[in-house]
Amino acid sequence: MNNQNERWYEFNASEQMGNIGSEIYRAFLWRDKKDTKESEQSVASALELFDLTLSDPRWVKMNGRLKEIGRAREVFCDFLLGKNQYNETSEKLMKYFDEFALAARKDK
């Protein structure tokens, strides 16, 4: 495990999900600006952070938390890369992730 991963595992769930939301926001921002390269990089970063979060030993022990994180990843991928079978919008996704960012701020 590298230092970046160790630092990630020091964040609580709200901080992790809030940071994922930041990458998702950037992906939407770049997509709207028609900058495919930057959008794809932000999507890749978001997916990497999702995967780090899903591998966090604390959430593995909490199956409900793990399912929620996995479902959030699935919905995000379906929205940007799939058929959007969940009928999501960028606004609804950002509202979901913004709640984590706000919770993380309150925890500080």
N, C-alpha and C positions, 0 to 999 in steps of 0.2 A: 504494500500500500504506500502510495507516495504522500508527500506532505499536503498536497491540495486535497486529496481524499480524506486525510485525517482531519483537516480543518473543516471540511464539509460535514463530517460526522459530529462535530462539536455544535453545529447549528440545531436548534429545535425544529420541530415539524413545520411550524409557521414560517420560520426563516428559510428553510429549504424550499417550501412551496412558493413563498414570496419571491425568492430568487429565480425559481423556474419561471414564474409569471413575468419577471423582468425580461427574460430571454424571449418569451413568447410575445410580449409587447413589441420588442425590437423586431421580431420576425414579421409581425403585422405591419409595423411602421415601414420597414424596407419593402415589403410586398406592395404596400399602397404607393410607395415611391417608385415602383417598377424596377427596383434594384434586386434582381434575382440572386446574384452572388451573395450579397449581404444577408438577404432573407434566408437563404439556404444555410449560411453559416450560423445564424441565430437559431434556426430549427435544429441543426445538429447540436448546438450547445445546449438547448433546452432538453433534447433527448438524452444527451450525456448526463445532465443533472438529474433527469428523471431516473435514469438507470442507477446513478450513484445513490439516490434516495431509496430506490427499491432494494438496493443491496445493503442498506444501513441495518446493522444487526438489531437495533432497537425496534424497527418497524417489522422486521421478520417475526419478532415475538408477539407483535400485536396484529393479528391477521386482519382485523377490520381496517386498520390504518393502511396496511399494505394493499388491500383491495381497493380502497379509495384512491390511493396514489396510482395504482395500475390502471384503474378506470379513467382517471384524469388524463393519463398518458394516451390511452386508447382513443378517447374523445378528441384530444388535440390532434393526434395523427389522422384520425378519420376526417376531421374538419379541413386540415391543410393538405393532406396527401391522399385521402380516400374519397368516398362518395358522399360524405357528410350525412350518413344514415341517422345520426342523432339530431339532425336539424339544428346544429349550433350556429352561433354567430360569433364574430370576433368580440363583440360587445359583451355577450353572455360569458364567454370564456374569461375575458379580462375581469369582469365583475367577480367571478369565482376566485381567481388568483389574487385580486386586490384585497379580498377579505383576509387572506393569509398575511399579506404585507401589513395590513392595519393591525392584525393581531400581534405580529412580530414587534411592531413599534410599541404597542401597549405593554408588552413583556419586558421592555428595556427600562 
